[in-house]
């Protein structure tokens, strides 16, 4: 009888805990209508999809990115959907540009309610072909850039508003991915920054959400950079990024991110495969390390010195990719403005 009572009390307490947690989450929900959202890296890919969703909810969206060409295409994309956004040309790696952009947006919009850091660079290839400059570029984009935007935005956000910050990290910021070492190292740094800020800023009413997506069908593989046997590297990465069940549609991912931001969640890991990988890594880091070693053995080997030259996905197409297996990712590249720049071969 005592055992049954213990079980009943345990189940009841767990159910009450879940109910309380859901009530607390619901109480944190915000309405994006009329909110000022500054989105770095919003000109294409996941950032553009997030911008569409937020603009459709009535948010006043400002897109910041390096390429004026991409920004103008993104603005036209939104206009074609009956939506609008302000665009600002800004290199997130340049602190003076970031400071000027944040001050301008806060002045023009009256405040910054939501800050989203989605600017990114993807470098793929064996470590033998990765240079110190590759690591510096990845860290400048994924760590220093978000730090610059957050430091610049905090004084404005502290004056009032929703106080939401979203940092798009990656499953590669929790588990190191072979042939993506600069990317993973920089995303690990962003994850640590984001989690630390959530803990330190929460007493001021801020919610800092760390987003760690797995593979997403955004079309971004075409604008990634490949080294070594670049056509083979592009083929495996682009194909993996295309397969249903392993990857997720960009719109579904964007809606999950917006929901996490709306409720001020501390973390969001996207795709069942990514959540399983995080669980496995937590339970047995050694087993996951062995698995990653096996994955690495299946990837293209380093080649001669010519492999040090980075080439975009657009420069790495071959009979292997695109293919019938990559139809979804190919379609996403067109839908999400992942097109080659006019200056790119």
C-alpha positions in Angstrom: 0.0 0.0 0.0 2.8 2.4 0.9 4.5 1.6 -2.5 1.3 2.4 -4.3 0.9 5.7 -2.4 4.5 6.6 -3.1 4.0 6.0 -6.8 0.7 8.0 -6.8 2.3 10.9 -5.0 5.3 10.8 -7.4 3.0 10.8 -10.5 0.8 13.5 -9.1 3.8 15.7 -8.2 5.3 15.2 -11.7 1.9 16.1 -13.3 1.6 19.2 -11.1 5.1 20.2 -12.0 4.4 19.9 -15.7 1.2 21.9 -15.4 2.9 24.6 -13.4 5.7 24.8 -15.9 3.2 25.2 -18.8 1.4 27.9 -16.9 4.6 29.8 -16.2 5.6 29.5 -19.9 2.2 30.8 -21.0 2.4 33.7 -18.7 5.7 34.8 -20.4 4.1 35.0 -23.9 4.3 38.2 -25.9 2.5 39.5 -28.9 4.7 40.4 -31.8 2.2 42.9 -33.3 3.8 46.3 -33.3 7.1 45.1 -31.8 10.4 46.3 -33.2 12.5 43.4 -34.3 16.1 43.7 -35.4 17.2 40.7 -37.3 20.9 40.3 -38.3 21.4 37.8 -41.2 17.8 38.3 -42.3 18.4 38.7 -46.0 18.2 35.0 -47.0 17.8 31.5 -45.7 16.4 30.9 -42.2 16.6 34.6 -41.3 14.4 35.6 -44.2 11.8 32.9 -43.4 11.8 34.2 -39.8 11.3 37.7 -41.1 8.3 36.6 -43.2 6.6 35.0 -40.2 7.2 37.9 -37.8 6.1 40.5 -40.4 2.9 38.5 -41.0 2.3 38.8 -37.2 2.5 42.6 -37.5 6.1 43.1 -36.2 8.1 46.1 -37.4 11.0 44.1 -38.9 14.5 45.5 -39.7 16.8 43.3 -41.7 20.6 43.8 -41.4 23.1 42.0 -43.6 26.3 42.6 -45.5 24.9 42.4 -49.1 22.8 45.3 -50.3 21.8 43.1 -53.3 20.5 40.3 -51.0 18.7 42.8 -48.8 16.9 44.4 -51.7 15.8 41.0 -53.0 14.6 40.1 -49.5 12.6 43.4 -49.2 11.0 42.7 -52.6 10.2 39.1 -51.5 8.3 40.5 -48.5 6.6 43.2 -50.6 5.4 40.5 -53.0 3.7 38.8 -50.0 2.1 42.0 -48.8 4.6 42.5 -46.0 7.2 45.1 -45.3 10.6 45.5 -43.7 13.3 48.1 -43.3 16.8 47.1 -44.6 20.2 48.2 -43.3 23.5 47.2 -44.8 25.8 46.1 -42.0 28.8 43.8 -41.5 28.2 42.1 -38.1 31.9 41.6 -37.8 32.6 45.3 -37.7 31.7 46.7 -34.2 31.5 50.3 -35.4 29.0 49.3 -38.1 27.0 47.3 -35.6 26.9 50.2 -33.1 25.7 52.6 -35.8 23.1 50.2 -37.1 21.6 49.4 -33.6 21.5 53.1 -32.7 19.8 54.0 -36.0 17.2 51.3 -35.6 16.5 52.2 -32.0 16.1 55.8 -33.1 13.9 55.2 -36.1 11.7 52.5 -34.5 11.6 54.1 -31.0 13.0 50.9 -29.4 14.3 47.4 -30.0 12.0 44.8 -28.5 13.5 41.7 -30.1 17.1 41.1 -31.3 17.8 38.0 -33.4 21.3 37.0 -34.4 21.2 34.7 -37.4 24.2 35.9 -39.5 26.3 32.9 -40.4 29.0 31.5 -42.5 29.4 27.7 -43.2 32.9 26.3 -44.0 33.1 22.6 -45.0 36.2 20.5 -45.5 39.0 18.5 -43.8 41.0 20.2 -41.1 44.1 19.9 -43.2 42.7 22.6 -45.5 41.4 24.9 -42.8 43.5 28.0 -42.1 43.7 30.2 -39.0 41.8 32.8 -41.1 38.9 30.3 -41.4 38.6 30.1 -37.7 38.9 33.9 -37.3 36.2 34.5 -39.8 33.8 31.9 -38.2 34.4 33.4 -34.7 34.0 36.9 -36.0 30.6 36.0 -37.5 29.2 33.6 -34.9 30.7 34.9 -31.7 32.1 38.4 -31.8 29.3 39.6 -34.1 26.4 38.5 -31.8 28.4 39.9 -28.8 28.7 43.3 -30.6 24.9 43.4 -31.4 23.9 42.4 -27.9 26.2 44.9 -26.2 25.0 47.7 -28.5 21.3 46.7 -28.1 21.1 46.2 -24.3 21.1 49.9 -23.3 18.1 50.5 -25.7 16.3 47.4 -24.6 16.7 48.2 -21.0 14.6 51.3 -21.5 11.5 49.0 -22.0 9.9 46.7 -24.4 9.8 42.9 -24.7 13.5 42.3 -23.9 13.8 39.2 -26.1 17.2 38.0 -27.6 17.5 35.0 -29.9 20.8 33.6 -30.9 20.8 31.0 -33.7 23.6 28.6 -32.8 23.6 25.0 -34.1 23.6 21.3 -33.2 27.3 21.9 -34.2 27.5 24.2 -31.2 26.7 21.2 -28.9 28.4 18.3 -30.8 31.5 18.9 -32.9 30.8 18.0 -36.5 33.7 16.5 -38.6 34.8 18.6 -41.6 33.1 21.6 -40.0 35.6 22.4 -37.2 35.8 26.2 -37.6 32.0 26.3 -37.7 31.5 24.1 -34.7 34.2 25.9 -32.6 32.5 29.2 -33.2 29.0 27.9 -32.6 30.2 26.4 -29.3 31.4 29.9 -28.4 28.0 31.3 -29.3 26.2 28.7 -27.3 28.2 29.5 -24.2 27.7 33.2 -24.6 24.0 32.8 -25.1 23.5 30.5 -22.1 25.6 32.7 -19.9 23.6 35.8 -20.8 20.3 34.1 -20.2 21.4 33.4 -16.6 22.8 36.8 -16.0 20.1 38.9 -17.7 17.0 37.1 -16.6 16.7 39.1 -13.3 16.2 42.2 -15.6 13.3 40.6 -17.4 15.4 39.5 -20.4 14.9 36.1 -22.1 17.9 34.9 -24.1 17.0 31.9 -26.3 19.7 29.7 -27.6 18.5 27.9 -30.8 20.4 24.8 -31.9 19.0 23.5 -35.2 19.9 20.3 -36.9 19.8 20.1 -40.7 17.4 22.5 -42.2 16.2 22.8 -45.8 16.9 26.5 -46.2 19.0 26.3 -49.4 22.0 27.7 -47.6 24.4 24.9 -48.8 24.7 26.8 -52.1 26.2 29.7 -50.3 28.4 27.6 -48.0 32.1 27.4 -48.7 33.9 24.1 -49.4 37.6 23.1 -49.3 39.5 19.9 -50.2 37.5 17.8 -52.7 34.9 20.6 -52.9 32.5 18.8 -55.2 32.4 15.7 -53.0 32.1 17.8 -49.9 29.2 19.8 -51.4 27.5 16.6 -52.6 27.4 14.9 -49.1 26.4 18.1 -47.3 23.8 19.3 -49.8 22.2 15.8 -50.0 22.1 15.4 -46.2 20.5 18.8 -46.0 17.8 17.8 -48.4 16.4 14.5 -47.0 13.0 14.5 -45.2 13.2 12.8 -41.8 16.8 14.0 -41.3 16.3 17.7 -42.2 13.4 20.1 -41.5 11.6 22.6 -43.7 12.8 26.1 -43.0 9.2 27.4 -42.4 8.6 24.7 -39.7 11.9 25.6 -38.0 11.2 29.3 -38.2 7.8 28.8 -36.5 9.4 26.8 -33.7 12.0 29.6 -33.2 9.3 32.3 -33.1 7.3 30.2 -30.6 10.4 29.8 -28.3 11.1 33.6 -28.6 7.4 34.4 -27.8 7.5 32.4 -24.6 11.1 33.3 -23.6 12.4 29.7 -23.6 16.0 29.3 -22.7 16.8 26.7 -25.3 15.4 25.1 -28.4 16.9 22.1 -30.2 15.3 21.6 -33.6 14.7 18.2 -35.3 14.3 14.8 -33.5 17.7 13.7 -34.9 19.4 16.7 -33.3 17.6 16.1 -29.9 18.6 12.4 -30.0 22.2 13.3 -30.7 22.3 15.8 -27.8 20.8 13.1 -25.5 23.3 10.5 -26.7 26.2 12.9 -26.2 25.0 13.7 -22.7 24.6 10.0 -21.7 27.9 8.8 -23.3 30.3 11.4 -24.8 32.7 8.6 -25.6 30.2 6.8 -27.7 29.3 10.0 -29.5 33.0 10.7 -30.1 33.4 7.2 -31.6 30.4 7.7 -33.8 31.8 11.0 -35.1 35.1 9.3 -35.8 33.2 6.7 -37.9 31.4 9.6 -39.7 34.7 11.3 -40.4 36.1 8.1 -42.0 33.2 8.2 -44.5 33.9 11.8 -45.6 36.1 12.8 -48.5 39.9 12.8 -47.8 42.1 15.9 -48.1 43.7 16.4 -51.4 46.6 18.4 -52.8 47.3 22.1 -52.1 44.6 23.1 -54.5 42.1 22.1 -51.8 43.0 25.1 -49.8 41.0 27.3 -52.2 37.5 27.9 -50.9 34.7 27.4 -53.4 31.0 28.2 -52.9 28.3 25.6 -53.3 27.4 27.3 -56.6 31.0 26.6 -57.7 30.9 23.0 -56.5 28.0 21.4 -58.4 28.6 18.1 -60.1 26.7 15.1 -61.5 26.3 13.9 -57.8 24.6 17.1 -56.7 22.2 18.5 -57.3 20.2 15.4 -58.0 16.8 13.9 -57.5 17.7 13.5 -53.8 18.2 17.3 -53.4 15.0 18.6 -55.0 13.7 20.0 -51.7 16.9 21.9 -50.9 17.1 23.1 -54.5 13.6 24.5 -54.3 14.4 26.1 -50.9 17.4 27.9 -52.4 15.1 29.7 -54.8 12.3 30.3 -52.3 14.6 31.7 -49.6 16.8 34.0 -51.6 19.9 31.7 -51.5 20.9 32.8 -54.9 24.4 33.6 -56.2 25.5 37.2 -55.9 26.1 38.9 -59.2 29.8 39.2 -58.4 30.1 35.4 -57.6 31.1 33.0 -60.4 
